[in-house]
Amino acid sequence: MLFTELRFLPFFVLAFAVHWLLRRESWRRAWLLVCSYAFYAAWEPRFLLLIIASTLVDWYVGLRLVRPGARKRAWLGLSLVVNLGMLGTFKYADFFLDSTVEFLRLAGFEPHVGTLALILPVGISFYTFQTLSYSIDVYRGTLAPRKSLLDVAFFVAFFPQLVAGPIVRAAEFLPQLDVRRRLAQVDVRAALLLFLAGFVKKACISDNLAPAIDAFYAAPAKYDVLGAWAAAIYYTIQIYCDFSGYSDMAIACGALLGFRLPLNFFFPYFSGDVREFWRRWHISLSSWIRDYLYVPLGGSRGSRLRTHVNLLIAMTLCGLWHGASWNFVLWGALHAVALIVHREWSRRVSEASPLRRVSAALGVPLTFLTWTVSMVLFRARGAEATWQALRSVVLFDAPGGRNFGWSFLGVLAALAVLHALARFGGGRALWRALPERGFALAWGAAFALALAFSSPQTQPFLYFQF
Amino acid sequence: MSTRNDPLTLARVRLAELVREPQATPARKACPGRGRRWGLDVLLCLLGAWATSRALAFLIDRVPGATLEVETALRVKSQYFDLHRDEFDLVFVGSSRVYYQVIPRLFDQRMASYGVPTTSFNMGVPGMYFPETRHVVERLLARHPKRLRWLVIELQDLERVIIPVDRLTRRMIHWHTPGLTTLAAEVAWRADSPWSERRARIADHLLHGAYRFANLGNGLPALRAACGGDPRAPDASTWMDGFVALEQEPKNRGQIEASRRRFLEQTDDVARRLASRGAGPERPRDPLLERELGDLVQLVRAAGVEPIFLIAPPLWEERGDLERLAADGIVPALLSYDDPERFPEFYAVPNLFDFGHLNLRGSEIFSARLAADLSDLLGD
């Protein structure tokens, strides 16, 4: 079930209404857990077992971790093995098998190994990281374990963020279960506006750009340089609108049910450098990787070389988290290199240097350009298509003759203006100034307008595949 | 390092304020009549959405070509017909059996030679079944074509409505008016299939209907059309009279050639199919179809146009039930070519492209035959 599908509307209205009508918090939680499982089962009921298994293991591990004399490392190890084992089996087994077979072939062997061909359960990368955050925080002693299985199950499966984030940490979410929530606490207007903004990004922008991008990446050799660049830029817009739109809708739905979900995007395309970019893009993932991988590896506390190696490991694994393919590994490594270059630049060029002023002026376009080019690796499928798309974009060597016409510049300009307006708060004050009745009328009208500009063939969220 | 004035921190604070702290919220008793207020807000929201969608529908409907699927012939044909609507006195409407088989130029020549000069247009579109045909007829008549005297409408039963590949396309969404959505749901309801399948079909039609009501997907094309048209639309003059032979159809080449190959591999099957015609049980009368056809006839006649129905070849099953509609007076005039004994030329391998369609040679024979029969009918 997608937030932009029509069937989500009755589902959410029912979940919302029953939830707020129930008096006891535990009943509300149980109701939302049922809704969350139903939400997931609408895609594939069989894979609910994985979520339930992950929940049971982490709940039990959490309880065992705080027992006096517990073998903490062993219990944490169990949680890591089960969670990462499921993720590895379903997401990476075929990739590693294929890569090993290819490697052995290159070495002159002829191995006969089949693949598992497993379906990737939606959202497995997201909820695995969530459950891991619970076990690790309990292990570290920064979070008290929950005795209630219902609490842990609800934290893992809460439907607004279950399948595509934001990745919510146990330490952020579980304390919210300890206070009685009231609808009066919810800023319904702000939540509805956030949902509308997310809907517009996903259904009106991302879905309408998808056919042009899919056509290019299906046959990049048919396009000229202008077409390749237009497709590359379109994709950066599509993925931002798709994922941040989903996050907006998830946060808004969570808020309407009385729960705070963390910020996941903050206008990343206005970032002045690649480090700032990663503080604004998929914040819940980048901060997870920082806190649970980069810092434990030593972070920037060791030598410069050690810091660079840590960055390379963290970003390459970040790339691999996105998908089981060498393209994602390369994409992650490329961003590690960009972060290292930025780090060295910041260290070597003094604050007073005129070069700093130049980089400050060019920072935003350069960061956007780096991201756009790197996203060719992210989007292209197969070595041949990737190579051709990169040749077209980076080397301006495009054999084809197709493009999207100069109209793409108009589309780009319109979207840039919209984005800038959103960044600098245009329109928000106007919405805020409306009286309550006027707001309800205007929101309905705006939603109807957004529906007309959305695509009838809803595209799945891009991050569902991760 | 984040500070209190850092935009990222401010954004986090603003997001956290979506759900305020309990102590910062007034107690429940302080909000009397909350349920009524919520109800009123929901009603106002629905009112805003309803008024906007109706206003948009009104505007979009006034932009020619904005509401039809870009990828199909329907849009181009509609645009062409809009531009030349006062030139035609006869229009053919139907599925691919009209689109690929009726050659208006040849038909007009023959009609002129029989002393009934016509200027006809082929408004056939692949995959156009009864509800969509009805919708196209409505739209066509709403343009008030001044010279139009006859509408030749392919007679189809109600069972086939949407082919899976067309599901949720803008073209399919567009014909799901409230009346036609109800009709499609009625057809699904009475279908002889398991309840789960019928329920899914009904839900699907309701979804199409809801999407139509919400103008889903119509905003951008309307904007594009209003700003000077869609550069992707092919030159309407290439369609001229609306006919394209299957051999020359540029779209879906792979699919068309695969169908042709299958036919050539199984030409022996033609004899078997002909032999097994009429072996099935006789179809009962369909009151729903009779009601819908009666409405359609009324609609066409109200516009001062005479409807003529057509059963186009090749048809491999006995359709006496459709022919009975003419005998019972439900359709005023019917030209039927479903009998291989009377029309062996439409069931002969050299005149067929595949099992569903005639080839160019077959289409020429069919168009000539149609002219002869229609001139006789009009002469009577």
Interface residues (C-beta under 8 A of the other chain):
Chain A: L6 V179 R180 R181 R182 A184 Q185 V186 D187 A190 A191 L194 N208 I251 A252 A255 G258 F259 R260 P262 L263 F266 R279 R280 G405 S407 E436 R437 A440 L441 A442 W443 G444 A445 A446 F447 A448 L449 L451 A452 F453 S454 S455 P456 Q457
Chain B: P7 L8 A11 R12 L15 A16 E17 L18 V19 R20 E21 P22 A24 T25 P26 R28 C31 R37 L40 D41 V42 L44 C45 L46 L47 G48 A49 W50 A51 T52 S53 L56 I60 L168 T169 R170 I173 L207 A210 Y211 A214 N215 L216 G217 N218 G219 L220 P231
